[in-house]
Amino acid sequence: MIGVLGAGAWGTALAQMLASDDRDVVLWARETELVEEINAQHTNSIFLPSATLAPNVRATGDLAEMAKLDVLLLVTPAQHLSAVLSGMPSIPRDLVLCSKGIEQSTGRLMSDVAADAAPGSEVAVLSGPTFAHEVAAGLPTAVTLACGGGREQWKRLSPAVARASFRPYYSDDVIGAEIGGAVKNVLAIACGVVEGLNLGQNARAALIARGYAEMLRYGEALGGKAETLAGLCGLGDLVLTCSSTSSRNFSLGKALGEGRSAADLMADRKTVAEGAHTAPVLVELAEKQGVAMPIATAVNELLGGAPARDIVSKLLARPLRDEQGHDAKGGAE
C-alpha cells in the first residue's frame, strides 16, 4: 500500500491521483480536525477545497501507521521534513520526496535530510510542472521521477505512482531534480514581482530565461546534470510556476510588487511559499560555491524589505555581458 505524508494541497492532490485506479491510499495529516473531515466528508476545505476526495483515500494522524506502508510520498513542508521523519518509529524502504526546497538551518537538500533521518531507505525525488488542483482533477501531468536506487527502484516505484493521467519519466539524477524544484520557487517570486509592477511579458520572458541560466549554473556546480535541468523538473517546472497566480511563490512575488511587505504576507499565509525560506540559504550556498545568482540575490533582498522598484533598477543597472555570463572584458559573471 502507498501513503502520502502531508495533507496540504499538493499532498492531498497526490493522494487523490493515486486513488484514481481504486487502490487504497493513506494520507497523513497533522491536524486532528482535518483527519476527521477527510474521513467523514471526503474533503480538505483548508488546503484543497476544489476537490471531492475518493472514498479509498483514508486519513490518519498516526505516524506509526504510515511507517508500515511499502512506499511513502513525503509532502511535508521542506523545513519540517527532518522533524516528521524523526518522529516515525520505522521507515518504509522507498521514500519519494515531493517537497521542494533547501533546509534553511543546515543548507541540506531534502535527499540529504531523508538520508540522515532514514539511513536504511532508498530515496527518490518526484518533481515537475504540477499545480495541485489540476492533478487532483485528473488533468494530464508529466513529472520526473529521479531514483537514487537506479533502475531497480524505478521498477518498483513507476507502477506505484503512474496513473492514466499522471506520467513519470525516469532519471537517476536526484541532485538535479532537487535543485530544479528548489531554485524555481525563488525565481517564481521574482516573476510575480514583474507581474505586480506591471513590467510586461517581455520582462517576464527575459527573467525566466536568465533565471534558468542561474538554475543551470548552480545545479551543475553541485553535480546535477544539464539535461535534467532542461527537463520537466527544471525548465518545465520553472515555466509553469513563473506564469500563474496558482503558484504560491508567484502570488507572493506579485503581492510584493504591488507594495505589500514580506513580513505581513508571510504572517497571513496558511500555505507555505517555500521560495521565501529557500532564498536566503540558496544565496549563501551559491556564494560559497562561487556561483553568480543575481536574480536569487535580488529576491532575497526583496524579502528582507528592500523596495521592489529599487531591486529591479539594480538588476537593470548591472554591467553588460554576453549571454554565457561574461562581461565585456571576458571575465566571468
ABEGO torsion letter per residue (X at the ends): XBBBBEABAAAAAAAAAAAAAGBBBBBBBABAAAAAAAAAAGBBAAABAABBBBAABBBBABAAAAAABABBBBABBAAAAAAAAAABABBBABBBBABBEBBAAAGBBAAAAAAAABAABBBBBBBEBBBAAAAAAGBBBBBBBBBAAEAAAAAAAAAAABBAABBBBBBABAAAAAAAAAAAAAAAAAAAAAAAAGAEAAAAAAAAAAAAAAAAAAAAAAGBBAAAAABAABAAAAAAAAABAABAAAAAAAAAAAGBBAAAAAAABABBBAAAAAAAAAAAAAAAAGBBBAAAAAAAAAAAGBBAAAAAAAAAABBBBBAAGBBAAGBBX
